């Protein structure tokens, strides 16, 4: 079930169980100008380079560009596309750490060094949960899937 977390009304009728979470990091290709800077980056540094944002596609107006720091923003509606654009050096962005950790280890992407005093350095952690309507009893397959996701989430690295 996909839930609009901005509206708490939608959460009341759901049974929710935590199943892990993930953190995000700011990254760019190694030859991107921001990756070349060795000093901690400030918000002013980020403003001057294209930022790749994930957009639901429905609202491409930019009115809900959470986490936007750059003047020039490209919106894409697919995480894999944003990942490919990052590796091609098109811009910089935040990405789920687990999606880019191999690229960082292999030097295909660089984790940007942000000044801890800048607002861009305060990245959220995203908890995940399995949710289903309280009024509906899960069948055997749904119960098995819920239990598997919760069990896997217990062993998954938690957001930092």
C-alpha positions as CSV (number, residue, x, y, z in Angstrom):
1,X,0.0,0.0,0.0
2,X,1.4,3.4,-0.9
3,X,0.4,6.1,1.6
4,X,0.6,9.8,1.3
5,X,2.5,10.5,4.6
6,X,1.8,14.2,4.4
7,X,-1.8,13.3,5.3
8,X,-2.0,11.6,8.7
9,X,-5.6,10.8,8.1
10,X,-4.6,8.0,5.7
11,X,-2.5,6.3,8.5
12,X,-5.3,5.8,11.0
13,X,-6.8,2.8,9.2
14,X,-3.5,1.0,8.6
15,X,-1.7,-1.7,10.6
16,X,2.0,-0.8,10.3
17,X,5.1,-2.8,11.2
18,X,8.7,-1.4,10.8
19,X,10.8,-3.3,8.3
20,X,14.1,-1.4,8.2
21,X,15.0,1.9,6.6
22,X,17.6,3.7,4.6
23,X,19.8,6.8,4.6
24,X,20.8,9.1,1.8
25,X,24.0,10.8,0.6
26,X,24.9,13.6,-1.8
27,X,26.9,12.3,-4.7
28,X,28.3,13.4,-8.1
29,X,30.5,11.8,-10.8
30,X,34.3,12.0,-10.1
31,X,34.8,14.6,-12.8
32,X,32.0,16.8,-11.7
33,X,33.2,20.2,-10.5
34,X,31.6,19.7,-7.0
35,X,33.5,16.4,-6.6
36,X,36.8,18.2,-7.5
37,X,36.4,20.6,-4.6
38,X,38.4,19.4,-1.6
39,X,37.0,21.9,0.9
40,X,33.6,21.2,2.6
41,X,30.8,22.4,0.3
42,X,28.4,25.1,1.5
43,X,24.9,25.7,0.2
44,X,26.2,28.5,-2.0
45,X,28.5,26.0,-3.8
46,X,25.6,23.7,-4.5
47,X,23.4,26.4,-6.0
48,X,25.6,26.9,-9.0
49,X,25.4,23.3,-10.4
50,X,22.6,21.3,-11.8
51,X,20.7,19.2,-9.2
52,X,18.8,16.1,-10.2
53,X,15.6,15.8,-8.4
54,X,13.2,12.9,-8.2
55,X,9.7,14.0,-9.2
56,X,6.4,12.0,-9.1
57,X,5.7,13.4,-12.6
58,X,2.3,14.7,-11.6
59,X,3.8,17.9,-10.1
60,X,6.7,19.0,-12.3
61,X,6.1,22.7,-11.4
62,X,8.8,22.7,-8.8
63,X,6.4,23.8,-6.1
64,X,7.3,20.7,-4.0
65,X,11.0,20.5,-4.6
66,X,12.0,19.2,-1.2
67,X,15.7,19.2,-0.6
68,X,16.4,21.5,-3.6
69,X,19.5,23.7,-3.3
70,X,20.4,24.5,-6.9
71,X,19.0,27.1,-9.1
72,X,19.1,24.8,-12.1
73,X,17.0,21.7,-11.3
74,X,16.3,18.7,-13.6
75,X,13.4,16.6,-12.5
76,X,13.2,12.9,-13.4
77,X,10.5,10.4,-12.3
78,X,12.7,7.3,-12.1
79,X,15.5,6.6,-9.6
80,X,17.4,4.5,-12.0
81,X,17.4,7.3,-14.6
82,X,18.7,9.7,-12.0
83,X,21.4,7.2,-11.1
84,X,22.5,6.9,-14.7
85,X,22.5,10.7,-15.1
86,X,24.7,11.1,-12.0
87,X,27.2,8.5,-13.3
88,X,27.3,10.4,-16.6
89,X,28.2,13.6,-14.8
90,X,25.0,15.5,-15.7
91,X,24.6,16.9,-12.2
92,X,24.6,16.1,-8.5
93,X,21.9,14.7,-6.2
94,X,21.1,12.9,-3.0
95,X,20.6,9.1,-3.5
96,X,19.8,6.2,-1.2
97,X,23.1,5.1,0.2
98,X,22.4,1.4,-0.6
99,X,21.8,2.3,-4.3
100,X,25.2,4.1,-4.7
101,X,27.5,2.4,-2.2
102,X,29.1,0.1,-4.8
103,X,29.6,3.1,-7.2
104,X,31.3,5.0,-4.4
105,X,33.5,2.0,-3.5
106,X,34.5,1.7,-7.2
107,X,35.1,5.4,-7.7
108,X,32.2,5.8,-10.2
109,X,30.5,8.3,-7.8
110,X,32.0,10.5,-5.1
111,X,30.2,11.3,-1.9
112,X,30.2,15.1,-1.6
113,X,32.0,16.6,1.3
114,X,29.5,19.0,2.8
115,X,30.1,21.6,5.5
116,X,28.2,20.3,8.6
117,X,26.9,23.9,9.2
118,X,25.0,24.0,5.8
119,X,21.4,22.9,5.6
120,X,22.2,20.5,2.8
121,X,24.3,18.4,5.2
122,X,21.2,17.6,7.2
123,X,19.9,14.6,5.2
124,X,16.9,12.7,6.6
125,X,16.8,9.0,7.3
126,X,13.8,7.2,5.9
127,X,12.2,4.4,8.0
128,X,10.2,1.8,6.1
129,X,7.2,-0.1,7.2
130,X,4.8,-2.8,5.9
131,X,1.2,-1.5,6.0
132,X,-2.2,-3.0,5.3
133,X,-5.7,-1.9,6.1
134,X,-6.8,-2.9,9.6
135,X,-10.2,-4.0,8.4
136,X,-8.8,-6.6,6.0
137,X,-7.5,-9.8,7.4
138,X,-4.3,-10.9,5.5
139,X,-4.4,-14.3,3.9
140,X,-1.6,-16.9,4.2
141,X,0.4,-15.3,1.3
142,X,0.0,-11.8,2.6
143,X,0.9,-12.9,6.2
144,X,4.0,-14.7,4.9
145,X,5.1,-11.7,2.8
146,X,4.6,-9.3,5.7
147,X,6.5,-11.5,8.1
148,X,9.4,-11.9,5.6
149,X,9.7,-8.1,5.0
150,X,9.7,-7.5,8.8
151,X,12.3,-10.2,9.4
152,X,14.5,-8.9,6.6
153,X,14.2,-5.4,7.9
154,X,15.3,-6.5,11.4
155,X,18.6,-7.6,9.9
156,X,19.0,-4.7,7.5
157,X,21.4,-1.9,8.3
158,X,19.4,0.9,9.9
159,X,19.6,4.5,8.7
160,X,22.4,6.5,10.3
